[in-house]
Amino acid sequence: EVQLVESGGGLVQAGGSLRLSCAASGFTFDDYAIGWFRQAPGKEREAVAVIIGGGSTIYADSVKDRFTISRDNAKNTVYLQMNSLKPEDTAVYYCNGEVEGMDYWGKGTLVTVSS
């Protein structure tokens, strides 16, 4: 069974940092891209960053130069290091993977950035 479990969210002041983790299980982790998405209150879910199996990365313009996505294939974990956080980064952050044509999501972790 494919599972994605996020952790690391919390409350932080503007300008602060958080590191989110996404622990994956149930599939050959190295072979698949994993992405971070977020959904703010009253807004649609949006892509934040994606990392493919080989390590290439893609970022949304809104988080470039502030967020870094990385993966540890030995631990089946993807990280999202978030620096210089802004109140507009407040959202539930979700981990996503498409495995053999099926879309899988974690339950999310809440990040709240106070001004």
C-alpha positions in Angstrom: 0.0 0.0 0.0 1.4 3.4 -1.1 1.6 5.8 1.8 2.9 9.4 2.1 3.1 10.9 5.5 4.0 14.6 6.1 5.4 16.1 9.2 7.2 19.2 10.4 4.5 21.9 10.1 3.8 24.4 12.8 3.6 28.1 13.8 6.5 30.4 12.8 7.1 34.1 12.6 7.6 35.8 9.3 11.2 35.5 8.3 11.6 32.2 10.1 12.3 28.7 8.7 10.7 25.3 8.8 11.6 21.9 7.4 8.8 19.6 6.2 9.3 15.9 5.7 7.4 13.4 3.6 8.0 9.8 4.5 7.0 7.4 1.7 6.4 3.6 1.7 4.8 0.9 -0.4 6.6 1.6 -3.7 10.1 1.8 -5.2 10.8 5.3 -4.0 13.9 6.1 -6.2 11.9 5.7 -9.4 9.3 8.3 -8.8 9.0 12.1 -8.7 7.6 13.5 -5.4 6.0 16.9 -5.1 4.9 19.4 -2.5 1.7 21.2 -2.9 -0.1 23.6 -0.6 -3.6 24.9 -0.1 -4.4 28.1 1.7 -7.8 28.9 3.2 -10.3 29.7 0.4 -7.8 29.0 -2.4 -7.1 26.2 -4.8 -4.3 23.7 -4.2 -1.1 24.8 -5.9 2.2 23.1 -6.7 5.2 24.3 -4.7 8.1 22.1 -5.7 8.8 18.8 -7.4 11.9 16.5 -7.3 12.3 13.7 -9.7 14.2 10.5 -9.0 17.5 11.7 -10.4 17.3 14.8 -8.3 16.3 17.5 -10.7 13.9 20.1 -9.2 11.2 22.5 -10.2 9.9 25.4 -8.1 6.9 27.7 -8.2 8.0 31.3 -8.9 6.6 32.3 -5.5 9.0 30.1 -3.5 12.1 30.2 -5.7 15.3 31.2 -3.8 13.4 30.6 -0.5 12.4 26.9 -0.5 14.6 23.9 -1.3 13.3 20.4 -2.0 15.6 17.4 -1.5 15.3 13.7 -1.2 17.1 11.0 0.7 16.4 7.8 -1.2 18.0 5.7 1.6 15.3 6.9 4.0 12.5 7.1 1.4 11.9 10.7 2.4 11.5 14.0 0.7 12.2 17.3 2.5 11.1 20.9 1.9 13.3 23.4 3.6 11.4 26.7 3.8 13.3 29.8 4.6 12.3 33.5 4.8 8.7 32.5 5.4 6.0 35.0 4.6 2.4 35.2 6.0 1.2 34.2 2.4 3.0 30.9 2.8 0.4 29.9 5.4 -1.3 26.8 4.1 -1.7 23.1 4.5 1.2 21.4 2.8 0.7 18.1 1.0 3.1 15.6 -0.4 2.1 14.0 -3.7 3.4 11.1 -5.8 2.1 9.5 -9.0 2.9 5.8 -8.8 2.0 3.6 -11.8 -0.7 6.0 -13.0 -2.3 6.5 -9.6 -2.2 9.8 -7.8 -1.4 9.6 -4.0 -1.6 12.3 -1.4 -0.6 12.6 2.2 -3.0 14.0 4.8 -1.1 17.3 4.9 0.7 19.3 7.6 -0.3 22.8 8.6 2.1 25.7 8.3 1.1 29.0 9.8 3.3 32.1 9.4 2.5 35.0 11.7 3.3 38.6 10.7 
